[in-house]
Each structure stands twice: as structure tokens, then as C-alpha cells.
């Protein structure tokens, strides 16, 4: 992995600002059109420069992806520890979810590339500090942060997939329910799936935000008890 942050001439302020400008242009492309639309040529065009000029700042697309992850991580405010490990870890998880929903491509990169930029390291350090309020065991602290990170990634991936399905089909949630309603009614009437029938007839559907909060609370319950 190429560590663009540790390589000169990243440190001079003018160069750092130039890298940030490149990264933000790439983020704008990925936000609007997805990672498949992202290329060095496309980013250079967005900046009004040649691809060769871009390569003077960034070696390849992988470095560009690393910079993108770190520049959006800067959107998350610093986590101030309250002394309540549970509240602090919940705040961390909700902030990460919001960031991934704003930038739907981010979760994909976090699953396949280590995030080692300054903003990513800051957030990791803050999360570890929050978990360290629970236990001095470094291995357990790392496990807690890994568990919460995996939960956030999974929950956001499912939410984004459903939103993408609605976008792709052009169906709203209400329209989809109307289309499958007759079949679900037949299933319930058969009496073969009583627990499923009760879920459909009696349970309130949670919003994505409510479902995320519920799952997170159960995870924190387990962490506190373990």
C-alpha cells in the first residue's frame, strides 16, 4: 500500500492544499456517480487540468482512494469523552453511519483498504479511547471497536442496498408493498407461517434509524455484560 501521507512533498502547506483539492474533486465524482465513474482522467478533467499534471501529486488511483477516505473522515467532529463509555461508543457509531450514508462508496473502501490517513487515525484513536473507559484490556478494547465497526458497515450496506433497489426499480416502499400485498395475504391465510403472520399483522416496521439504534443498543448491552 502506498502511504501518500508519509511521502514528501506532502508536508508543505501548498502541496497539502493541492492534495485536498484533488481528493474533494474525486469525492464529488464518487458521490454523484459511484466509484465506477472514478478515474484519474475524470478527476483531472473536473479540476481543469491534464492527467499528467495529476500524476505529479498522486501516483495512482489507489492513492486517490486513500485520500478520499481521509478527506471525508474530516467531516466527523472530534469525539469528546463524557466518561460514559456507552454513550461515547454510541456517538461514535452514529457518526460513522451518518458519514457512510452521505458518501455511499465509503463503506466499500473501508472493507477492502486499511484507512491510515491522519483523520482516520484520529477517529480510531478516539474510538479506542472511548472503549478504554470500559476496560484496560487492550485486546478487548480492539475487539469492541472491531465489533461496532462491523455492525455499522453491515447495517449501512443493507440500508444503501435497499435505497439503491428503490432507485433502480423506480418503486417506492409503498408501491413495493402494494405489489407483494396479495401474495403476503395468501401466505398469512394459509396458516402455515403463524409467526411470520404475527410479525406482518402486529409488529410496527422500524425505520432504518430505529433499527440501527436498536441493534446498537443490544450490542452495547452485550459489551457491557462481557
N, C-alpha and C positions, 0 to 999 in steps of 0.2 A: 504494500500500500504506500502510495506517495504521500508524505506528510508536508503539505504545502505550507503549513503554519511554521514549520521549523526550518524552512529554507529561505535563505536570502534571495532576493531583496524584499521579503515580505515585511520586515520590521519598519522600514521608513514610512512615515505617515502618508506620504503621497501615494506610495505603492499600495498600502493597505486600503486607502480610499478607492483606488482603482480596482482592486480585487473585489471590494464590496459592491461597487457599481456593476461589475460583471456578474457577480452572484445574484444581485437583485434583478437584473435583466433576465437571467436564467430562471429564477423563481417565477417571474411574471409569465414566462412562456409555459412552464410546467403547471402553474395554477390554472391557466386558461385552457391548455390543450393536452396536458399529461406529459409524462416522461418520454413517450414515443416520439413526440414532436421536438424533443430537445436535441440539439447538436451544436457543435462548436460553430459551424457555419451559420446556423439560425441565430445564435446569441450574438455573433459578430454583426449580423445584419440588423438586429434590434438596436445595437449600440452605434450603428452607422459607421462601422469600421471593417477592415478586411480580416479574414480568418487568420492570416499570418500575424497580424498585429495582436490578436487574441492569444496566440500561442507564445508570445513573448511574456505573458503574465501567467498562463496556466498551461501545463504540459499536455493534458489530455482531458477527456470527458470525465474520467473518474475523479480527478482533482476538482473539476467543476461541481460534480455531485457532492463532494465533501464540503465544499464552500457553501453550497446551497443549504445543506443541512444546518451548518453552523450559523448562517446569517438569519434563518428563520427562528432558530433557537433563541436568538437575542430578543425576540418578541415577548418572551416569558419573563416577567419581573422576578427579581431575586426572591427566594423563599426565606422569609424571616421566621426563625424558630419561635414558637409560642411557649414551649415547654410541654406541650401536649402532643406526643408522638403521633397519635391517631389523627388529630386534626391536621397536623403538618403533612403527613403522608397522603391524606385525602386531598388536601390543597394541591399537592404535587401531582397527583393522578388526574384531577380535574383539569389542571392547567395543561398537562400533556395531551389530554383528549381534545381540548379546545384547539390546541395548536395543530394537531393532526387533521382535524376537521377543516380548519382553514386552508391547509395545504395537503390535499388528499394523497399526494405522491410520497409524503414524508414517511409514512409507516412502512412502505415498501423498501425504502432505502435503509431504514433503521433495522430491518430484518436481515439485510444482506451485507451491510457495510458497518464496520465499527465507527462510532462517532467520537472523534478525538480532538475536535476543534475547541478553542477556548470557551465558547458558550456552552457547548455540550459538556465539557469537563466541569464547568461551574455548576450546571444543573445536576450532574451526577454527584458532585461533592455535596451540594445542598441536600439532595435526597438521602445520601448516606448519613449525613449529619442528623437528619430527621429520624431515621431508623435507629441511629446510635443512642437516641434518647430512651429506646426500649431495652436495649441490651448492649453490653460491652463486647459481645462475641462478634468479631469481625466477619466470620463465616456466616453467621445467622443474619447479620445486617445485610451482607451481599445477597443472601437468598431472599430476604424480604423485598429488596429493591428489584431483583430479577422477577419475582412473582408478580409484583404490582406492574412492572413494565410489560410483562407478557399479557396480563389481563387487559391493560389499556390497548395494546396492539390488537388483540383478538376482538375486543368489543368494538373498536373503531373500524376495523376491517369489515366486520359484519354490517355495521351501520352504513358504511360507504358502499358496500356491495348492494344493499337494498336500495339506496338512493340512486345508484347507477342503473339498477334494473328498472326503476320507475322512469328514469330519464330515457333509457333505451327503448322501452315499450311505449312510452307516452301515456301510461296508465297511472292515475293517482292511486293512493291507498284505497280510497272509497270505491273507485272503479274496479280495482282488482277484487275487492271483497264481493262486489256485486256479481262479478263474473264467476266466482267459485261458490257463491252462496247456494245455488240449487244442489250442487254436489255435496256440500257440507251438510245441508239439511237431510239429504238421503242417508248419509253416514250416521248422523245422530238418530234418525228414525229407525235405523236397523237395530239399535240396541247393542251392537257388538263392541262398542267402544265407550263404555259408560264414563270413564274418567276423562276421556277426550271431550265427550259431550258436556260434562260439567264444566270443563275449562272454557268451552265456547259459550255456554249459556250463562255462567255465573261470574267468571273472572273478568276483571277490568284489564284491558290492554294497557300496559305501561308504555310511556313514551321512551325513546332511546335514552334520554337523560335520566329518567326514573329507573330504568332497567340498569343503567350503568351504576348509578348511585347505590341501588340495592345490592348488586353483585360486589361492589367495592366494600360496602359495609360488612358483608359476610366474610370477605377475605380478611378484612381488618379484625373481625371477631376471631377468626382462626389464628391470625398472627399473635393477637394478644393472649390467646389461650395456650399458645405453643411455646 
